[in-house]
Amino acid sequence: MPRLVGDTVSSSGVVRLPGPGVLRDGSQIPLFRLRYGGSAHSFGFAIYSAVQDRCQDAVLRTGLPAGTPQEALDTACTVHLTEPRHEPDPDPHR
């Protein structure tokens, strides 16, 4: 299974554009974008679609259309980096 080892972020007005995720072999993959929603805990989320080569509005793993940057990263990594039918550990810090 691929493993993300780094990422970058750039800003353009109220939109934060995470740069591509960096994999162990150095290859890069687009992940998602965030739109500021008025607080540090409220960002709209759009996930990168390789088929359409652009980001599309989406819901987070929480089922909500907005959340924290960490929830967006968790959702994008689940979509882009896990194997089919793989459910990630809900508490990876235990």
RANORPE-V558375 format. One line per field, one symbol per residue. ss: DSSP state (H for helix, E for strand, - for the rest). phi: phi as a letter, one per 20 degrees, with the letter a starting at -180 (. if undefined). psi: psi as a letter, one per 20 degrees, with the letter a starting at -180 (. if undefined). A space follows every 10 residues. Layout:
# RANORPE-V558375
ss = ???
phi = ???
psi = ???
This chain:
# RANORPE-V558375
ss = ---EEE--EE EE--EEEE-- EEE----EE- -EEEEEEEE- -EEEEEEEE- ---EEEE--- -----EE-HH HHHHHHHHHH H--------- ----
phi = .fcfdabccc cbmedddfff fdegenfccf cacdcgdobf dccfccefdf felaecgbdf gfneebaegf fffgfffffe ddfgmedfff cfee
psi = pqppirrrpr qncjppnpaq qprhjiqqpq frqqppjiri jnpqppqpoh gilrqpqrqr hiiqiqbqhg hggggghggh iqqqjpoqph nij.
